[in-house]
Amino acid sequence: MNHGFVSAVRLVGAREIRARLRSKAFIVSALILVLMVVASIVVAGVVGKATADDRPSVAVASGVTLPTSAALDVTQTASTAQAERMVRDGEVSAAIVPSEDRLGYRVVALDDTPTDVVQALSVAPRVELLDPDALPGGLVYIVALAFGVVFFASAVTFGQSIAQSVVEEKSTRVVEILMAAIPARALLAGKVLGNSVMAFAQIIAVAVAATVTLAVTGQDNLFTVLGPSMLWFVGFFAIGFVLIASLFAAAAVLVSRQEDVGSVTMPVMMLVMIPYFLIVFAYGNPTVLGVMSYVPFSAAIGMPMRIFLGTAAWWEPLLSLVVLLVSVVVVIAVGARVYENALLRTGGRVKLSEALRG
């Protein structure tokens, strides 16, 4: 690769980065994505703490011995009358007072059966998990949704930016001036490189924001579990986005009008949307996750998710990366040929077969 080509790629890439940084729409969308991740972590922490602290308040009269497993907010009283008075005054949801039946106590409420108090007093059987390292289903779904949303939002945002930039240059004939100074492949490489850098920076910002929020909200234990999969997600996305960006550029170069961008980029959009819907609806299916972790368009979600669940062997992420890298090389080669052959063709839509033949 000669020095002139590298300089041209660097020049175009820098221009793409400056264009994204000057775009208010990009800045706003990036901030919204970061705020969504931060808000989801904060809400999950608050809800989790509220659930843990949400114990029914009861007044317990003297002489009553409660089960040690009863999760209740207890206020001790000297007599049954005092406990019942607290119920009437609304200070507690129920009172537990002495009784002559087998249990030795009874529950007193104002006008409705306190189901939560009864459940807290009930004796539950001991539960033994065959898999002691199993993760809560709710946490697994939240992590899967987070990976899916961040991947989808970033890929679509920057992919569409590349497509619109390509068509804008064709429709205004700016590309003819650019082609007089630099080769088409350098123009494509610069666009892909510049937008990939910005997409990677956005993913890093999301990861840092998530890490800081977990630390500030006292959920450090969750970061210990989630950290390795987050790092793999960043790595897979950095490589996988190059593939997606190349496809968006190759698809957009087939048309010369902005109103036609949606039709030619729809197949690429589908390739981005399918992994998102799969992870949302089949996040707990090991077969689906296994297939996703080796398909180039979904490996950035499937493999980190398997790492989080602990179902991937140590060598599988490395093999998946190799498959992804080979796919990127192939797509870039094909995309560069399409881009080079269709870039100067204006007017009607260029057929993919014609662009491949040149």
URURQUI-V459903 format. One record per helix or strand of 3 or more residues. SS is the DSSP state (H for helix, E for strand). FROM is the first residue (numbers start at 1). LEN is the number of residues. Records with the same first field share a line. If there is no record, write none. Layout:
BEGIN
SS->FROM-LEN, FROM-LEN
END
This chain:
BEGIN
H->3-20, 24-30, 80-9, 115-7, 137-35, 174-8, 184-33, 220-33, 258-24, 286-7, 299-11, 316-27, 352-6
E->56-6, 72-6, 94-5, 105-4
END
